[in-house]
């Protein structure tokens, strides 16, 4: 079913699509244990039966899905105006990333990689130096070298930087490695 397939990270609208998908999945996962409990109650006349146990255990994946839904509800997608402005400059790059750090969550509207430069455009104001250190730490752990991470919070400056970097040669293999890492450490 198309409904339960995850949307690919980096595509515009990823966060909104995942919110809807996970909400529906969460509702279904809570309906199943409720149904088991009601069936057990109707059949045996008491809630002290094996169906109640299965219903309680069935709430565990439903609760995990609820936590995931809450995380996606708190995530901030890229602003539509920013998205259109970025797409007018380039069709490359990736939208709607959300990185969780030890004490903070970082919402990235768009990120772009070219020739050792990973530039980030946040969905909202954030502490850029902490995010950059956070990502540099993961890049170092994955032994990905010679990558500088820059956060640019001004849209026009970000668009100008994309134009400059677009002229450089693309290293698809390294970009895929970095993107795989970013996908693993983001929502």
C-alpha positions in Angstrom: 0.0 0.0 0.0 1.3 3.4 -0.9 0.1 4.9 2.4 2.5 2.9 4.5 5.6 3.5 2.3 8.0 6.0 3.7 8.5 9.2 1.7 12.1 9.7 0.7 13.9 12.1 2.8 15.0 15.3 1.1 12.0 15.7 -1.1 9.9 18.9 -0.5 6.9 18.1 1.8 8.6 15.1 3.5 7.7 16.2 7.0 4.1 16.9 6.2 3.7 13.6 4.3 5.3 11.7 7.2 3.1 13.4 9.7 0.0 12.1 7.9 1.4 8.7 7.3 2.5 8.2 10.9 -0.8 9.6 12.3 -2.8 7.0 10.3 -0.4 4.2 11.3 -0.6 5.2 15.0 -4.4 5.2 14.9 -4.5 1.8 13.4 -1.9 0.5 15.8 -4.1 1.7 18.8 -7.3 0.3 17.2 -5.8 -3.2 17.0 -5.1 -3.7 20.8 -8.5 -2.0 21.6 -10.2 -4.6 19.4 -8.3 -7.4 21.0 -9.3 -6.2 24.5 -13.0 -5.8 23.5 -13.1 -9.3 21.9 -11.5 -10.8 25.0 -13.9 -8.9 27.3 -17.0 -10.0 25.3 -16.0 -13.6 24.9 -14.8 -14.3 28.5 -16.9 -11.7 30.3 -13.8 -10.5 32.3 -10.7 -8.6 31.4 -8.5 -11.2 33.1 -7.7 -13.2 30.0 -4.9 -13.7 27.5 -6.4 -11.2 25.0 -5.9 -8.4 27.6 -2.3 -9.4 27.8 -1.9 -9.2 24.0 -3.8 -5.9 24.0 -1.4 -4.4 26.5 1.6 -5.7 24.6 0.1 -4.4 21.4 0.1 -0.9 22.9 4.0 -0.9 22.9 4.4 -0.4 19.1 1.4 2.0 19.0 3.1 4.1 21.7 6.4 4.1 19.9 4.5 5.3 16.8 2.8 8.0 18.8 6.2 9.3 20.0 7.4 9.3 16.4 4.3 11.3 15.4 4.9 13.8 18.1 8.5 14.3 16.9 7.3 14.9 13.4 4.6 17.4 14.6 7.4 19.4 16.3 9.5 19.4 13.2 9.5 22.6 11.1 9.4 22.1 7.3 11.0 24.5 4.8 8.9 27.6 4.3 7.0 27.5 0.9 8.5 30.9 -0.2 12.0 29.7 0.7 11.4 26.4 -1.1 10.3 28.2 -4.3 13.2 30.5 -4.2 15.7 27.6 -3.7 14.0 25.6 -6.5 14.3 28.6 -8.8 18.1 28.6 -8.3 18.7 24.8 -8.3 16.8 21.5 -8.4 19.7 19.9 -6.4 19.9 19.6 -2.7 17.6 18.2 -0.1 14.7 19.6 1.9 13.2 19.2 5.3 15.8 17.6 7.6 15.5 17.5 11.4 18.6 16.6 13.5 18.3 15.9 17.2 21.3 16.8 19.4 21.8 16.1 23.0 19.9 19.2 24.2 18.4 20.7 21.1 16.6 19.8 17.8 17.8 21.5 14.6 15.3 22.1 11.8 17.0 22.4 8.4 14.8 23.6 5.5 17.4 22.8 2.8 20.9 21.4 2.6 23.3 21.4 -0.4 26.6 19.6 -0.9 29.3 20.3 -3.4 33.0 19.6 -3.4 33.6 19.4 0.3 31.1 22.1 1.3 27.9 21.1 3.1 25.7 24.2 3.5 22.6 24.3 5.5 19.6 26.7 5.4 17.6 26.4 8.7 13.8 26.4 8.9 14.0 28.7 11.9 16.8 30.5 13.9 19.2 28.2 15.6 22.6 28.1 17.2 24.6 27.5 14.0 27.9 26.7 15.7 26.4 23.9 17.8 24.7 22.3 14.8 27.9 22.5 12.7 29.9 20.9 15.6 27.2 18.2 15.9 27.4 17.3 12.2 31.2 17.5 12.1 31.3 15.0 15.0 29.2 12.5 13.0 31.2 13.1 9.8 34.4 12.4 11.7 33.0 9.3 13.3 32.0 8.0 9.8 35.6 8.9 8.7 34.3 11.3 6.1 37.1 13.8 5.7 37.5 17.2 4.0 33.9 18.4 4.5 33.2 21.8 6.0 29.7 22.5 7.4 28.3 26.0 7.1 24.9 27.2 8.3 23.6 30.3 6.4 20.5 31.8 7.9 20.0 34.6 5.4 18.0 33.3 2.3 19.7 35.6 -0.3 23.2 34.7 1.0 22.3 31.0 0.9 21.0 31.3 -2.7 24.2 33.1 -3.8 26.3 30.4 -2.2 24.4 27.7 -4.0 24.9 29.5 -7.3 28.7 29.7 -6.6 28.9 26.0 -5.5 26.8 24.8 -8.4 29.7 25.8 -10.7 32.0 23.3 -9.0 32.4 19.7 -10.1 30.1 17.3 -8.4 31.4 14.2 -6.5 28.4 11.9 -6.6 30.0 9.1 -4.6 30.9 11.3 -1.6 27.6 13.1 -1.8 25.8 9.8 -1.5 28.0 8.8 1.4 27.2 12.1 3.2 23.5 11.9 2.4 23.3 8.3 3.7 24.9 9.4 7.0 22.6 12.5 7.3 19.6 10.2 6.6 20.6 7.9 9.4 21.0 10.7 12.0 17.9 12.7 11.1 14.2 12.2 11.6 
